[in-house]
Amino acid sequence: MRMIFVNLPVRDLERSKAFFTALGFSINPQFSNETSASIVVDETIFFQLHTHARFKDFITGEIGDAFKATQVLNALSAASRAEVEEIAAKAKAAGATPWMPAQDHGFMYLESFQDLDGHVWEVFWMDPAAVQKS
């Protein structure tokens, strides 16, 4: 089984933890402390939030400002269009900023936002019937 750990620098760890738990994710205390938090999306997807001081231990160079330049698009699938709308609404209520207008392509629907540190998140649903079988 493969897993993914998205490591993100955050300015205020407690505020970021509150943001991601407001979206319905949980925190794994086993891999969390005063400088980092492990946000559990599901059994194979985790966001590792780090204070800037801790994040610098993992990189060379400077931490980019996600409000000034888009570094990456984090895309997270949802089970339905309604779940996309629910997660986006929770994010906005928790302080996220809308990023792009919602996109409805018929077979796929997505909404996007910037989290408290400017990281871009796209939440999308794709109709499984529209995906071609290989």
C-alpha positions as MATLAB code, in Angstrom:
seq = 'MRMIFVNLPVRDLERSKAFFTALGFSINPQFSNETSASIVVDETIFFQLHTHARFKDFITGEIGDAFKATQVLNALSAASRAEVEEIAAKAKAAGATPWMPAQDHGFMYLESFQDLDGHVWEVFWMDPAAVQKS';
ca = [
       0.000    0.000    0.000;
       1.294    3.456   -0.882;
       0.668    6.486    1.266;
       1.095   10.202    0.688;
       2.319   12.784    3.187;
       1.999   16.396    2.051;
       4.360   18.540    4.143;
       3.296   22.174    4.512;
       4.792   25.164    6.318;
       2.288   27.056    8.461;
       2.587   30.355   10.293;
       0.295   29.467   13.208;
       0.168   25.736   13.969;
      -2.782   25.878   16.375;
      -4.864   27.954   13.977;
      -4.011   25.601   11.082;
      -4.931   22.548   13.169;
      -8.288   24.157   13.941;
      -8.780   24.924   10.227;
      -8.187   21.354    9.042;
     -10.235   19.763   11.825;
     -13.092   22.135   10.882;
     -12.982   20.486    7.445;
     -13.639   17.125    9.122;
     -10.085   15.756    9.276;
      -8.470   14.461   12.460;
      -5.092   14.851   14.129;
      -2.801   11.916   14.849;
      -1.229   12.843   18.204;
       1.446   10.155   17.779;
       3.089   12.266   15.056;
       2.226   15.703   16.422;
       3.988   18.012   18.866;
       4.488   21.738   19.476;
       6.152   22.221   16.058;
       4.281   19.759   13.820;
       0.858   18.199   13.404;
      -0.195   15.138   11.454;
      -3.578   15.740    9.816;
      -5.322   12.497    8.858;
      -7.503   12.641    5.746;
      -7.912    8.878    5.519;
      -5.759    5.799    6.032;
      -3.367    6.677    3.193;
      -3.442   10.493    2.994;
      -1.874   12.825    5.552;
      -0.957   16.518    5.739;
       2.095   17.177    7.875;
       1.860   20.756    9.116;
       5.097   22.303   10.382;
       5.922   25.651   11.925;
       8.278   27.621    9.697;
      11.198   26.930   12.043;
      10.574   23.167   11.859;
       9.904   23.159    8.105;
      13.305   24.776    7.517;
      14.897   21.633    8.999;
      13.682   19.728    5.909;
      14.621   22.139    3.113;
      17.410   24.173    1.643;
      16.706   27.774    0.683;
      13.762   29.834    1.780;
      10.122   29.006    2.342;
       8.061   30.380   -0.538;
       5.129   32.678    0.072;
       2.074   30.831   -1.222;
       0.111   34.116   -1.262;
       2.518   35.544   -3.865;
       3.121   32.508   -6.099;
       1.297   29.236   -6.591;
       3.689   26.462   -5.679;
       1.428   23.442   -6.032;
      -2.236   22.564   -6.488;
      -3.354   20.080   -3.841;
      -6.313   18.181   -5.290;
      -8.497   16.067   -3.032;
     -11.259   13.859   -4.363;
     -14.748   13.801   -2.889;
     -17.439   11.125   -3.026;
     -20.049   13.447   -4.541;
     -20.704   16.943   -5.797;
     -22.506   17.632   -2.531;
     -19.374   16.653   -0.582;
     -17.297   19.057   -2.712;
     -19.680   21.863   -1.805;
     -19.730   20.810    1.867;
     -15.922   20.777    2.210;
     -15.576   24.098    0.359;
     -18.224   25.696    2.598;
     -16.487   24.397    5.742;
     -13.150   25.724    4.469;
     -14.576   29.183    3.805;
     -16.305   29.232    7.206;
     -12.964   28.334    8.822;
     -11.165   31.247    7.134;
     -10.188   29.997    3.676;
     -10.229   32.373    0.732;
     -11.991   31.347   -2.501;
      -9.355   30.814   -5.173;
     -11.009   30.158   -8.563;
     -14.705   30.067   -9.431;
     -16.378   26.660   -9.126;
     -15.965   24.621  -12.288;
     -18.688   22.341  -13.615;
     -17.598   20.177  -16.540;
     -20.615   17.878  -16.375;
     -18.607   14.728  -15.618;
     -16.461   16.614  -13.079;
     -17.151   19.354  -10.556;
     -14.594   21.210   -8.449;
     -14.219   24.097   -6.047;
     -10.943   25.606   -4.877;
      -9.681   27.733   -2.014;
      -6.536   28.967   -0.327;
      -5.963   27.843    3.239;
      -4.774   30.158    6.001;
      -1.200   30.083    4.648;
      -2.111   30.536    0.983;
      -1.765   26.888   -0.084;
      -4.209   26.078   -2.876;
      -6.673   23.209   -2.455;
      -8.998   21.850   -5.115;
     -11.786   19.541   -3.994;
     -13.292   17.625   -6.890;
     -15.819   14.961   -7.767;
     -15.650   12.998  -10.990;
     -18.495   10.831  -12.279;
     -17.129    7.275  -12.268;
     -19.379    6.361  -15.215;
     -17.654    9.028  -17.300;
     -14.199    7.583  -16.673;
     -13.269    5.256  -19.513;
     -12.263    1.742  -18.580;
      -8.909    0.629  -19.992;
];
